[in-house]
Amino acid sequence: MLLFNLSAQKVKTGIEVLKSQNFKMLEGKRIGLITNPTGVDNALKSTIDILHEAPNVKLVALFGPEHGVRGNVHAGDKVDADLDTKTGLPVYSLYGVTRKPTAEMLKGIDVLVYDIQDNGCRSYTYISTMGLAMEAAAENNIQFVVLDRPNPLGGKKIEGNSTEDKFISFVSQFKIPYIYGQTCGELATTLNNEKMLAKQAKLTVVKMRGWKRSMNWEDTGLEWVVASPHISHKHSSYYYPATGILGELGYVSIGVGYTLPFQVVGAPWINADKLTDNLNNLKLIGVIFRPIHFKPFYATFKNEFCQGTQIHIVDYKKVVLSEIQFYIMQELTKLYPDKAVFANADQGRYAMFDKVCGSDQIRIQFSKNHSFDDIKQYFRKDVELYRKIASKYFLYK
């Protein structure tokens, strides 16, 4: 018996719409499915099982992104080729030796279907998998279908500079801002039509019904399925871009390894009250800070007592998520000049920081005075241009 009210759900996701059409577009074709545990219908049934059981659909292969098809692989660990224990279908890894489907993997497949819940942030690797799979489909003359899903950050927030050529990587695969304000279907259309892919795919997006750009996740009425080990709750995606870049440096804990991933910043050398007072005195729009004391169970500062601050988003529509972490870095340096981040962080981590930022200029310019003002213009420079580009491909109002 279901414990949630399906009638309260305002949005029908792409898989729901495909079901309502009796899978007509897939009929008589051999299907490969790129998915993970977030690929579910509104009653939380796996898209794998839905397509496998559909009498007019021939699902022949599964493709696993980071964390695997069934979510059984830890962050950053390689996904191995295997057989799906439930369906017996072959599972090909897109997060191992190769991150792009090979011609051998795609042999005999007519349509490649993508159904994964993203978190709206460029550094989250699922959209990288989607784009590379679109290229592979194009190169092998295979149709590509995106079963669209909500952007949990909504369709209006666009933040951060676009990726530069030298910093294209799996955590910044495309020249888009850090927060890009599109659904995966809209992003796929943008990548395709703006020629951000090596070759354009034969793309079809199965649109949602009921989604609006002004919706954040709570507005959809949909249940949240753990998107990755630390994006575990409906609000987790809101905090990921607020501290995720900072977390790449490893000189503070961002709550990964504690019960509040991405929502706290702390270290043994921080005074919680002083840092929190400094941050609240900035009067940043839409956010307030609260002192916190915690001890991570694993990861940075494992089993060490930390002090720091907890981020509380109080006006989601107005808050600028991705800039919060730079203000935290700024205030930490004011309080602890001997702990200035780029004088103390592991230099081996600078490369990943730059990749996630999409540029080395954020690090270089911030290092001068450890002030957000020094990077503000650079960090914001691509937002309005991308908003104009993205709006050409909006599928929802």
C-alpha positions as CSV (number, residue, x, y, z in Angstrom):
1,M,0.0,0.0,0.0
2,L,1.4,3.4,-1.0
3,L,2.1,5.8,1.9
4,F,2.0,9.0,-0.1
5,N,-0.8,10.7,-2.1
6,L,-0.4,10.4,-5.8
7,S,-3.1,13.0,-6.3
8,A,-1.0,15.6,-4.6
9,Q,1.7,15.3,-7.3
10,K,1.5,18.3,-9.6
11,V,4.0,17.0,-12.2
12,K,4.0,13.9,-14.4
13,T,7.6,13.1,-15.3
14,G,8.7,11.9,-18.7
15,I,8.4,8.2,-17.9
16,E,4.8,8.8,-16.7
17,V,4.0,10.5,-20.0
18,L,5.7,7.7,-22.0
19,K,3.5,5.2,-20.1
20,S,0.4,7.2,-20.9
21,Q,1.3,6.9,-24.6
22,N,1.7,3.1,-24.2
23,F,5.4,3.4,-25.1
24,K,4.4,4.0,-28.8
25,M,7.7,5.7,-29.7
26,L,9.7,2.7,-28.5
27,E,7.5,0.0,-30.1
28,G,9.3,-2.5,-32.2
29,K,12.7,-1.1,-31.3
30,R,15.6,-2.5,-29.3
31,I,16.2,-0.2,-26.3
32,G,19.2,0.7,-24.3
33,L,18.5,2.5,-21.0
34,I,20.8,4.9,-19.2
35,T,19.4,5.2,-15.7
36,N,20.0,4.8,-11.9
37,P,17.7,4.6,-8.8
38,T,16.2,8.0,-9.6
39,G,14.7,6.7,-12.8
40,V,11.3,5.9,-11.4
41,D,7.7,6.7,-12.1
42,N,5.5,8.7,-9.8
43,A,4.8,5.6,-7.7
44,L,8.5,5.0,-7.4
45,K,8.6,2.0,-9.7
46,S,11.9,1.7,-11.5
47,T,12.0,2.7,-15.2
48,I,14.1,-0.5,-15.7
49,D,11.3,-2.7,-14.5
50,I,8.6,-0.6,-16.3
51,L,10.3,-1.0,-19.7
52,H,11.3,-4.6,-19.1
53,E,7.7,-5.6,-18.3
54,A,6.1,-3.6,-21.1
55,P,4.9,-6.1,-23.7
56,N,5.6,-3.8,-26.7
57,V,9.1,-2.7,-25.6
58,K,12.3,-4.8,-26.0
59,L,14.8,-3.6,-23.4
60,V,18.1,-5.2,-24.3
61,A,20.8,-3.3,-22.2
62,L,21.4,-1.0,-19.3
63,F,24.0,1.6,-18.9
64,G,25.3,2.7,-15.5
65,P,26.5,6.3,-14.7
66,E,28.5,7.2,-11.5
67,H,27.1,5.2,-8.6
68,G,25.7,2.5,-10.9
69,V,22.3,1.5,-12.3
70,R,21.0,0.3,-8.9
71,G,23.0,2.9,-6.9
72,N,25.3,0.3,-5.4
73,V,28.6,2.1,-6.1
74,H,30.3,4.8,-3.9
75,A,31.0,8.3,-5.2
76,G,34.1,8.3,-7.4
77,D,34.4,4.5,-7.5
78,K,34.5,2.8,-10.9
79,V,31.3,1.1,-12.1
80,D,32.0,-2.4,-13.5
81,A,30.2,-4.1,-16.3
82,D,27.8,-6.7,-14.9
83,L,24.4,-8.4,-15.2
84,D,21.4,-6.8,-13.6
85,T,20.4,-9.2,-10.9
86,K,16.7,-8.5,-11.3
87,T,16.2,-8.5,-15.0
88,G,19.3,-10.4,-16.2
89,L,20.1,-7.7,-18.7
90,P,23.7,-6.7,-19.4
91,V,24.9,-3.6,-17.6
92,Y,27.5,-1.5,-19.3
93,S,29.6,0.9,-17.3
94,L,29.8,4.6,-18.2
95,Y,31.9,5.4,-15.2
96,G,34.9,3.1,-15.5
97,V,37.4,2.5,-18.3
98,T,35.1,4.4,-20.7
99,R,32.6,7.2,-19.9
100,K,31.1,7.2,-23.4
101,P,29.2,4.2,-24.8
102,T,31.4,2.4,-27.4
103,A,30.2,1.1,-30.7
104,E,30.4,-2.5,-29.3
105,M,28.1,-1.6,-26.4
106,L,25.6,0.0,-28.7
107,K,25.6,-2.8,-31.2
108,G,22.0,-3.9,-32.0
109,I,20.4,-1.0,-30.2
110,D,18.0,1.2,-32.0
111,V,17.2,3.8,-29.3
112,L,19.1,5.0,-26.3
113,V,16.9,6.2,-23.5
114,Y,18.1,8.5,-20.7
115,D,16.1,8.7,-17.4
116,I,18.1,10.1,-14.5
117,Q,17.2,12.8,-11.9
118,D,19.8,15.6,-12.0
119,N,20.5,18.1,-9.3
120,G,20.8,21.2,-11.5
121,C,24.5,21.8,-11.1
122,R,27.2,21.5,-13.8
123,S,29.6,19.5,-11.6
124,Y,27.2,16.7,-11.0
125,T,28.3,14.0,-13.4
126,Y,25.0,12.7,-14.7
127,I,24.6,15.5,-17.3
128,S,28.2,14.7,-18.5
129,T,27.1,11.1,-19.1
130,M,24.0,12.3,-20.9
131,G,26.0,14.5,-23.3
132,L,28.7,11.9,-24.1
133,A,26.0,9.3,-24.7
134,M,24.2,11.7,-27.1
135,E,27.5,12.0,-29.0
136,A,27.9,8.2,-29.1
137,A,24.3,7.8,-30.3
138,A,24.9,10.3,-33.1
139,E,28.1,8.6,-34.1
140,N,26.3,5.2,-34.3
141,N,23.1,6.5,-36.0
142,I,21.0,5.7,-32.9
143,Q,18.0,7.8,-31.8
144,F,18.4,9.4,-28.3
145,V,15.4,9.9,-26.1
146,V,15.4,11.9,-22.8
147,L,12.6,11.2,-20.4
148,D,12.4,14.6,-18.8
149,R,12.5,15.4,-15.1
150,P,12.3,18.5,-13.0
151,N,15.4,20.6,-12.2
152,P,15.2,20.6,-8.4
153,L,16.7,24.1,-8.4
154,G,13.9,25.3,-10.6
155,G,14.1,26.8,-14.0
156,K,15.1,30.4,-13.1
157,K,18.4,30.2,-11.2
158,I,21.5,30.6,-13.4
159,E,24.7,31.2,-11.6
160,G,28.5,31.1,-12.2
161,N,30.8,31.5,-15.1
162,S,30.8,29.1,-18.0
163,T,33.5,26.4,-18.5
164,E,36.6,27.4,-20.4
165,D,38.3,25.2,-23.0
166,K,41.2,24.2,-20.8
167,F,39.0,23.1,-18.0
168,I,36.6,20.8,-19.8
169,S,36.3,17.7,-17.7
170,F,33.8,15.2,-16.5
171,V,32.8,17.6,-13.7
172,S,32.5,20.5,-16.2
173,Q,31.9,18.8,-19.5
174,F,30.1,21.6,-21.3
175,K,30.4,25.4,-21.6
176,I,27.5,26.2,-19.4
177,P,27.3,28.1,-16.0
178,Y,27.7,26.3,-12.7
179,I,23.9,26.4,-12.1
180,Y,22.2,26.3,-15.6
181,G,18.5,26.6,-14.9
182,Q,17.2,23.9,-17.3
183,T,15.7,20.5,-17.1
184,C,17.8,17.7,-18.5
185,G,15.6,17.7,-21.7
186,E,16.1,21.4,-22.2
187,L,19.9,21.1,-21.6
188,A,20.1,18.2,-24.0
189,T,18.4,20.3,-26.6
190,T,20.7,23.2,-25.9
191,L,23.8,21.0,-26.2
192,N,22.5,19.6,-29.4
193,N,21.4,22.7,-31.2
194,E,24.2,25.0,-30.0
195,K,26.7,22.4,-31.2
196,M,28.4,21.8,-27.9
197,L,28.6,18.1,-28.9
198,A,31.0,16.5,-31.3
199,K,28.1,15.4,-33.4
200,Q,24.4,16.2,-33.2
201,A,22.1,13.5,-32.0
202,K,18.6,12.5,-33.3
203,L,17.0,13.8,-30.1
204,T,13.5,13.4,-28.8
205,V,12.5,14.8,-25.4
206,V,9.5,13.3,-23.7
207,K,8.2,16.4,-21.9
208,M,6.8,16.5,-18.4
209,R,3.2,17.6,-17.7
210,G,2.6,20.2,-15.1
211,W,6.1,21.5,-14.4
212,K,6.7,25.2,-14.3
213,R,10.0,27.1,-14.2
214,S,9.1,28.7,-10.9
215,M,8.9,25.3,-9.2
216,N,11.5,24.1,-6.8
217,W,11.4,20.4,-5.8
218,E,8.8,20.8,-3.0
219,D,6.4,22.5,-5.4
220,T,6.3,19.4,-7.7
221,G,4.7,17.1,-5.0
222,L,7.0,14.4,-6.2
223,E,8.9,12.1,-3.8
224,W,12.7,12.5,-3.7
225,V,14.8,9.4,-4.5
226,V,18.4,9.5,-3.3
227,A,20.3,10.9,-6.3
228,S,23.7,10.0,-4.9
229,P,24.9,9.1,-1.4
230,H,25.1,12.7,-0.2
231,I,22.1,14.1,-2.1
232,S,19.7,12.3,0.1
233,H,16.8,14.7,0.8
234,K,14.5,17.0,-1.2
235,H,16.5,20.0,-0.1
236,S,20.0,18.5,-0.6
237,S,20.3,19.9,-4.1
238,Y,19.9,23.4,-2.8
239,Y,23.0,23.2,-0.6
240,Y,25.2,21.2,-3.0
241,P,26.1,24.4,-5.0
242,A,26.5,26.4,-1.9
243,T,29.5,24.5,-0.6
244,G,30.5,21.9,-3.2
245,I,33.3,24.0,-4.8
246,L,34.8,24.8,-1.4
247,G,34.6,21.1,-0.5
248,E,37.1,20.3,-3.3
249,L,39.9,21.9,-1.3
250,G,39.6,19.7,1.8
251,Y,40.7,22.3,4.3
252,V,37.2,22.5,6.0
253,S,34.5,19.9,6.4
254,I,31.3,20.7,4.4
255,G,29.3,18.1,6.3
256,V,30.1,15.2,4.0
257,G,30.7,12.5,6.6
258,Y,28.2,14.1,9.0
259,T,24.4,14.2,9.0
260,L,24.2,17.5,7.1
261,P,26.1,17.1,3.9
262,F,26.8,20.5,2.1
263,Q,24.8,22.4,4.8
264,V,27.6,23.1,7.3
265,V,31.2,24.3,7.1
266,G,33.5,23.6,10.0
267,A,37.0,22.7,11.2
268,P,38.7,22.1,14.6
269,W,40.3,25.6,14.3
270,I,37.1,27.6,13.8
271,N,35.2,29.4,16.5
272,A,31.5,28.8,15.6
273,D,30.2,32.0,17.1
274,K,32.8,34.3,15.5
275,L,32.4,32.8,12.0
276,T,28.6,32.9,12.2
277,D,28.5,36.5,13.4
278,N,30.8,37.5,10.6
279,L,28.6,35.8,8.0
280,N,25.3,37.2,9.4
281,N,26.8,40.7,9.4
282,L,27.2,40.4,5.6
283,K,23.4,40.3,5.4
284,L,23.4,38.1,2.4
285,I,19.9,37.9,0.8
286,G,17.9,34.8,1.5
287,V,20.2,33.0,3.9
288,I,21.1,33.1,7.6
289,F,23.8,31.2,9.5
290,R,23.7,29.4,12.8
291,P,26.7,28.2,15.0
292,I,27.1,24.5,15.0
293,H,29.4,21.9,16.7
294,F,29.8,18.5,15.1
295,K,32.1,15.5,14.7
296,P,32.3,13.9,11.2
297,F,31.9,10.1,11.2
298,Y,34.1,9.9,8.1
299,A,35.8,12.0,5.4
300,T,37.4,15.4,6.3
301,F,38.2,15.7,10.0
302,K,36.9,12.2,10.8
303,N,36.3,11.8,14.5
304,E,37.5,15.3,15.2
305,F,35.4,17.9,17.0
306,C,34.6,20.7,14.6
307,Q,33.1,24.1,15.1
308,G,31.5,26.1,12.3
309,T,28.3,27.4,10.8
310,Q,25.2,25.9,9.4
311,I,23.6,27.4,6.3
312,H,19.8,28.0,6.5
313,I,18.2,29.1,3.2
314,V,15.2,31.2,4.3
315,D,14.2,32.7,0.9
316,Y,15.0,30.3,-1.9
317,K,13.8,32.6,-4.7
318,K,16.2,35.4,-3.7
319,V,19.3,33.5,-2.4
320,V,22.3,33.2,-4.7
321,L,23.4,29.7,-3.8
322,S,26.9,29.3,-5.4
323,E,28.3,32.6,-4.0
324,I,27.8,31.5,-0.4
325,Q,30.9,29.4,-0.2
326,F,33.1,32.3,-1.4
327,Y,31.8,34.6,1.3
328,I,32.6,31.8,3.8
329,M,36.2,31.6,2.4
330,Q,36.5,35.3,2.7
331,E,35.3,35.5,6.3
332,L,37.5,32.6,7.4
333,T,40.5,34.4,6.1
334,K,39.6,37.6,7.9
335,L,39.3,35.6,11.2
336,Y,42.2,33.3,10.6
337,P,44.7,34.9,8.2
338,D,47.2,32.1,8.9
339,K,44.5,29.7,7.5
340,A,44.0,31.5,4.2
341,V,42.7,28.8,2.0
342,F,45.1,28.9,-0.9
343,A,48.0,29.1,1.5
344,N,46.9,26.0,3.4
345,A,44.8,23.7,1.1
346,D,46.5,20.8,-0.5
347,Q,47.9,22.1,-3.8
348,G,47.2,18.8,-5.3
349,R,43.5,19.6,-5.0
350,Y,43.8,22.9,-6.9
351,A,43.3,21.2,-10.3
352,M,40.0,19.7,-9.2
353,F,38.9,23.0,-7.7
354,D,39.7,24.7,-11.1
355,K,37.8,22.0,-13.0
356,V,34.7,22.4,-10.9
357,C,35.0,26.2,-11.2
358,G,35.4,25.8,-15.0
359,S,38.4,28.2,-14.9
360,D,41.6,28.9,-12.9
361,Q,40.7,32.6,-12.7
362,I,38.4,32.1,-9.7
363,R,41.3,30.7,-7.7
364,I,43.9,33.1,-9.0
365,Q,41.9,36.3,-8.5
366,F,40.5,35.2,-5.2
367,S,44.0,34.4,-3.9
368,K,45.1,38.1,-4.2
369,N,43.0,39.4,-1.3
370,H,40.7,36.5,-0.4
371,S,37.7,38.7,-1.1
372,F,34.6,37.8,-3.1
373,D,34.6,41.3,-4.6
374,D,37.7,40.3,-6.6
375,I,35.9,37.5,-8.4
376,K,32.4,38.8,-8.4
377,Q,32.5,40.2,-11.9
378,Y,34.3,37.2,-13.4
379,F,32.0,34.7,-11.7
380,R,28.9,36.5,-12.9
381,K,30.0,37.4,-16.4
382,D,28.3,34.6,-18.4
383,V,25.0,34.5,-16.7
384,E,22.9,36.8,-18.8
385,L,24.4,35.5,-22.1
386,Y,23.6,31.9,-21.1
387,R,20.1,33.0,-20.0
388,K,19.4,34.2,-23.5
389,I,20.8,31.0,-25.1
390,A,19.0,28.7,-22.7
391,S,15.7,30.5,-23.2
392,K,15.6,29.5,-26.9
393,Y,15.2,25.9,-25.8
394,F,12.8,26.3,-22.9
395,L,10.1,23.6,-23.1
396,Y,8.2,25.0,-20.1
397,K,6.9,28.4,-19.0
